[in-house]
């Protein structure tokens, strides 16, 4: 990056339900330190950092004695806000990204547009309601929160697959690769990639 300012976002979120500190460095090397209080989410966020080459730290305490919903959703909010902060006015970024991600029998497609127009299409059903103690429906809630607060148009589709763990893991990995591609700096671009001149 030379003398350029680091593209990083740090977010603190304090509510009656959660206490979260999250930091992302977009131009990282995949270093992660994740302590969300939700073991399955720790695994998914570690994969997100590693496969997107994002340095990501998360320290969260939530009301997991009730369930994991508030913690998972609020971390999605914080990650989205951190990306939005890190990318600023989105000047010079590729804007679009896509990834097909295979994991054994599973194939997932994720397509993103860092457009400042949040939208989520999520079509990645899983056969199991629980993976360990994790409610698999929370994967969609995480993605919805992330897209809303990152200002991202997000399309997620399961092409085929039947193992619930593989499906959700492929979704997180594919999101990482698509976001890495979309947030990449283009040497030939000045300003934002938009005919309107602003996103």
C-alpha positions in Angstrom: 0.0 0.0 0.0 3.0 2.3 0.2 2.2 5.6 1.9 -1.5 5.1 1.4 -3.8 5.2 4.4 -4.7 1.7 5.7 -8.2 0.6 4.8 -9.4 -0.5 8.2 -12.6 -0.1 10.2 -13.0 -0.5 14.0 -16.4 -0.7 15.5 -17.6 -0.8 19.1 -21.2 -1.8 19.8 -22.7 -1.7 23.3 -26.3 -2.7 23.8 -28.2 -4.4 26.6 -27.8 -7.7 24.6 -24.3 -7.5 23.3 -20.8 -6.0 23.9 -18.7 -6.1 20.7 -15.3 -4.9 19.6 -14.5 -5.6 15.9 -11.8 -4.5 13.6 -11.1 -5.4 10.0 -8.1 -4.6 7.8 -9.2 -5.0 4.2 -5.6 -5.3 2.8 -4.5 -7.9 5.3 -3.0 -11.4 5.1 -5.8 -13.4 6.7 -4.7 -13.0 10.4 -7.7 -13.6 12.7 -8.4 -13.5 16.4 -12.1 -14.4 16.9 -13.8 -14.7 20.2 -17.5 -14.3 19.6 -18.9 -16.5 22.3 -20.5 -18.6 19.5 -18.0 -21.4 18.6 -19.5 -22.1 15.1 -19.5 -18.4 14.3 -15.8 -18.3 15.4 -15.1 -21.0 12.8 -17.0 -19.2 10.1 -15.4 -15.8 10.8 -11.9 -17.3 10.9 -12.6 -18.8 7.4 -13.9 -15.4 6.2 -10.7 -13.7 7.3 -8.4 -16.4 5.9 -10.1 -16.8 2.5 -10.7 -13.1 2.0 -7.1 -12.1 3.1 -8.7 -9.8 5.7 -7.2 -9.3 9.1 -10.1 -9.6 11.5 -10.4 -9.4 15.2 -13.6 -9.9 17.1 -14.2 -9.8 20.9 -17.9 -10.2 21.8 -20.0 -11.0 24.8 -23.7 -11.6 24.3 -26.8 -13.0 26.0 -26.0 -16.5 24.7 -27.8 -17.9 27.7 -31.0 -17.0 25.8 -29.7 -18.0 22.4 -27.1 -16.9 19.8 -29.4 -14.7 17.8 -28.4 -11.3 19.2 -24.7 -12.0 19.1 -24.7 -13.4 15.6 -26.8 -10.6 14.2 -24.9 -7.8 16.0 -21.5 -9.1 14.8 -23.0 -9.1 11.3 -23.9 -5.4 11.9 -20.5 -4.6 13.2 -18.7 -6.4 10.3 -20.8 -4.5 7.8 -20.1 -1.2 9.5 -16.4 -1.9 9.7 -16.2 -2.6 5.9 -18.2 0.5 5.1 -15.9 2.6 7.3 -12.8 0.9 5.8 -13.9 1.5 2.2 -15.0 5.1 2.8 -16.3 6.7 -0.4 -15.5 3.5 -2.3 -13.2 5.4 -4.5 -11.0 3.2 -6.7 -12.6 -0.1 -5.8 -13.6 -2.8 -8.3 -17.1 -2.7 -6.8 -18.3 -6.1 -8.1 -17.2 -9.5 -7.0 -18.3 -13.1 -7.4 -17.2 -16.5 -6.3 -18.2 -20.1 -6.9 -17.0 -22.0 -3.9 -16.9 -25.9 -3.8 -16.8 -27.8 -0.6 -16.9 -31.6 -1.3 -20.5 -32.2 -2.5 -21.5 -28.6 -2.1 -21.3 -25.7 -4.6 -22.2 -22.2 -3.6 -22.3 -19.0 -5.6 -22.0 -15.5 -4.0 -22.2 -12.3 -6.0 -21.7 -8.8 -4.4 -22.0 -5.2 -5.5 -20.6 -2.7 -3.1 -23.3 -0.3 -4.3 -24.6 1.5 -1.2 -27.9 -0.2 -2.0 -28.4 -3.0 0.6 -30.3 -6.0 -0.7 -30.1 -9.7 0.1 -31.2 -12.7 -2.0 -30.4 -15.8 0.1 -31.2 -19.2 -1.3 -29.0 -21.6 0.6 -31.3 -23.9 2.5 -29.8 -26.5 4.8 -31.4 -29.8 6.0 -30.5 -29.4 9.7 -31.9 -26.8 12.1 -28.8 -27.2 14.4 -25.1 -27.7 14.0 -24.0 -28.5 17.5 -25.7 -25.7 19.4 -25.8 -23.3 16.4 -29.1 -22.4 14.9 -28.5 -22.7 11.2 -31.2 -20.1 10.4 -28.8 -17.5 11.9 -26.5 -17.7 8.9 -29.1 -15.8 6.9 -29.6 -13.3 9.7 -25.9 -12.7 9.7 -25.8 -12.1 6.0 -28.8 -9.8 6.1 -27.2 -7.7 8.9 -23.8 -7.6 7.1 -25.3 -6.5 3.8 -27.5 -3.8 5.3 -24.7 -2.2 7.2 -22.0 -2.6 4.6 -24.2 -1.2 1.9 -23.8 -4.3 -0.2 -26.1 -5.9 -2.8 -25.7 -9.6 -2.0 -26.9 -12.7 -3.9 -26.2 -16.1 -2.3 -27.3 -19.3 -4.0 -26.7 -23.0 -3.2 -26.1 -24.6 -6.6 -26.1 -28.1 -5.0 -25.2 -29.8 -1.8 -26.7 -31.6 1.2 -24.3 -31.2 4.2 -25.4 -28.3 6.4 -21.9 -27.6 7.7 -20.5 -27.6 4.1 -23.2 -25.3 2.8 -22.8 -22.6 5.5 -19.0 -22.9 5.4 -19.1 -22.5 1.6 -21.3 -19.4 1.9 -18.9 -17.7 4.3 -15.8 -18.6 2.2 -17.5 -17.5 -1.0 -18.6 -14.2 0.6 -14.9 -13.7 1.6 -13.6 -14.2 -1.9 -16.3 -12.1 -3.5 -15.8 -9.2 -1.0 -12.0 -9.4 -1.6 -12.5 -9.1 -5.3 -15.1 -6.3 -5.0 -13.0 -4.2 -2.6 -9.8 -4.6 -4.6 -8.2 -1.3 -5.7 -8.1 -0.8 -9.5 -4.9 1.0 -10.7 -6.7 2.5 -13.7 -9.7 3.9 -11.7 -10.0 7.3 -10.1 -13.1 8.1 -8.2 -16.0 5.7 -8.0 -17.0 3.1 -10.5 -20.4 4.6 -11.3 -21.9 6.5 -14.2 -23.5 8.8 -11.6 -20.0 9.6 -10.2 -21.0 8.5 -6.7 -22.2 5.4 -4.9 
